[in-house]
Amino acid sequence: MPIEITVAPPGLTISQGRTFMVTDQRGEINPSGDEGVYAIDTRFIDTYRLFLNREPWELVTASQLSFYAACIQLTNPRISLENGNLDAHTLGLTINRTVGEGIHEDFDLMNYTTKKVRCMLELALHSDFADIFEVKAKRFVQRGRLQTQWDEKQGKLRTTYTDRDFHRALTYQILNLTTPFGYANGRLFFEIDLEPGQGWHTCGEMILEHGQHIKTPIYTCGGQRAKAAPGEEVLTDFDERQARWQARCTAVLTPNEHVYRMYRQAVEDMGALRVYDLDVSDEAWVSAAGVPWFVTLFGRDSLIVSLQNMSVSTGFASGALKRLAAYQATERDDWRDAQPGKILHEIRFGELAHFGTIPFTPYYGTADATILYLILLSEAYRWTGNVDLLKEYRTVAEGCLHWIDHSGDLDGDGFQEYQTYSPRGYENMGWKDAADSVVYADGSQVKQPKALCELQGYVYDAKRRMAEVFEVLGDEARSKALLQQAETLKRHFQQAFWMEDEDCFAYGLDAEKKQITSIASNAGHCLWSGIADQEEAERTARQLLQEDMWSGWGIRTLSSRNPAYNPYSYHLGSVWPHDNSIIAAGFKRSGLVNEANRVIRGIFDAARRFQAYRLPEVFAGLQRESKTADFPAIYPGGANIPQAWASGSIFQMIQTMLGLRADAPHKRLFVHPTLPTWLPELQLQHLRVGPCSFTLHFWREGDRSRWEVVDMVADQGVAKEEVIQVMDEPIFTKPSNER
């Protein structure tokens, strides 16, 4: 019987809001790596190590208890004491950590010997206050002034960093301690005497200052929440928000335990990534793109995550539409790659951004976020039926359309191309934005400008959707013009991007409008957008499932036949869950049910082998070998875990299998379930469409999938004619018997 191996990243990451702590498995931060305590794009601690009489502790076990809490258990090596030797593994040190604004940690030391032990516990701390971009690039420049002060009376170690008007500070405060302690030679030390069987306890708090804002831990001694009275637990504001989020979102029940657990983990991770200071309201908020590198507002990520979450919570869409609209560019700024109407890519608040050394204030170097904004606005309208959304963001949408037709189309040929103007800007502006991600079939790099295939599909979808929007808003002429533009684009796209000999759409067009004939996963997005004709869609799907693209765990970003292929690269052969969820949705849209379920099965098989069913941002594109190593390989470059659109891919793939399509403006919810044999039954609870909440039951009956409405609750005051009706999706005509 084969042994199932659980794959996990080599460390611990706990986070809440904009504060996070990344350590090795021992709970320590090594000075030469990317680990650290971070907040607001600054690393506050770059070294954190524990010693017993100058010797490092040995790891027993470490566990992440929740997204914001971890427990590490350590034991001693054999050491020399004043009164003799201390045998190994006779002391136990337990560290419990919680993140909430600041970080609280509890230390509990236990003596398991039969004699009195006198020892020295030491904590080595160092702060570099490096900008997160410096950490990632591993290039550091000391600009400001560092100062450290030790207040023995209050048990406070305070390190400050000041660069002109840029200020950061870390205070490490010792609490609940009666034994002697001090600070010397870069280390806090505790002089401890323990009788046989005696324990010792203290707490430490990391207080983070950025400018005038102070992040003080919200959790107390023992990892407990604040208490109003003995025995009465009171949830923190953060905990209450998480509880409300989980109670409101759509729930899944299924006898398939793996699917149930990965869905629950995805729900928790989406809540864990919530950036509280970006909340529009308690029901409209934005998630960070991922921990540790992307804890900020992103354009593309926020929009795709909102689309993925539509059947779980439309609040993501409300938050993303609001926050991104506030930063829509109004003028050309080449330093930030901004043009009027463009939606941002990323905004940062660290030292480099503060002084304008990097253009992320915000940076607009993305070719797809502006288009995806329109798709999300339309989809939010279809799920909520709220016409006020269209009125509120009409001006934003018109700005997006103007950008698409002008700045997005560099040469006026009707296709989207991108060109970087900023000297610190990105070489590539599609979702594969690594500098080396766009290659010819011979493996060489493609120079700008570049017209990627998926961008054309996004525009096709966006213009069709906006035609519907303008019709609702009473502008028939604009609606008809957009439909005509979309159909013209589709016709020209088929002619320019289809590769007859390769049975696939080209990766893109180069600066000379010649096809980039590489086989890449981007082609699958053309099925999702609907720009692909049926025959080409079917041939593309077959091509993407050939051995050079299909790893067994998902579709690779690039064919293994390409000389540039590297399964360990970021975009040249790796597997991305969100990429696969979009492709699977495209397969289902094209009626290719077996193909869609095959992709979903591969990603779900990978998810069940990652620790806690948590999908990483990306994993290696190595071929699945069931007889020798039936587990996916970690991406060695340090993937973000948790990561928003990786978690959201679980939601999108379930929506794909169930064939959910909302049309709240016309009081309809369409369903077309195509459940595979490995998922014979599933129930959705609290599915929100317009003013109604549904419980829907789906099951296999022979080779067919069936469905029924178990329960429906309409909002108070909703008239009978306003109630959403559930019905079979009319665009699907071919039944499925996928195995």
NORRAQUI-V670701 format. One record per helix or strand of 2 or more residues. SS is the DSSP state (A for helix, B for strand). FROM is the first residue (numbers start at 1). TO is the last residue. If there is no record, write none. Layout:
((SS | FROM | TO) (SS | FROM | TO))
//
This chain:
((B | 12 | 16) (B | 19 | 23) (B | 36 | 39) (B | 42 | 45) (B | 47 | 52) (B | 55 | 56) (B | 58 | 66) (B | 69 | 75) (B | 79 | 81) (B | 84 | 86) (B | 91 | 99) (B | 103 | 111) (B | 117 | 126) (B | 130 | 131) (A | 132 | 137) (B | 145 | 151) (B | 156 | 163) (B | 166 | 175) (B | 181 | 184) (B | 187 | 194) (B | 199 | 210) (B | 213 | 215) (A | 221 | 223) (B | 227 | 229) (B | 232 | 233) (A | 237 | 248) (B | 251 | 253) (A | 257 | 272) (A | 276 | 278) (A | 299 | 308) (A | 315 | 326) (A | 334 | 336) (A | 351 | 354) (A | 369 | 384) (A | 387 | 392) (A | 394 | 405) (B | 450 | 452) (A | 453 | 472) (A | 476 | 497) (B | 498 | 499) (B | 504 | 505) (B | 508 | 509) (B | 515 | 516) (A | 522 | 529) (A | 534 | 544) (B | 555 | 556) (A | 577 | 589) (A | 593 | 609) (A | 611 | 613) (A | 644 | 658) (B | 661 | 663) (A | 664 | 666) (B | 668 | 671) (B | 681 | 689) (B | 692 | 701) (B | 704 | 714) (A | 720 | 722) (B | 725 | 728))
//
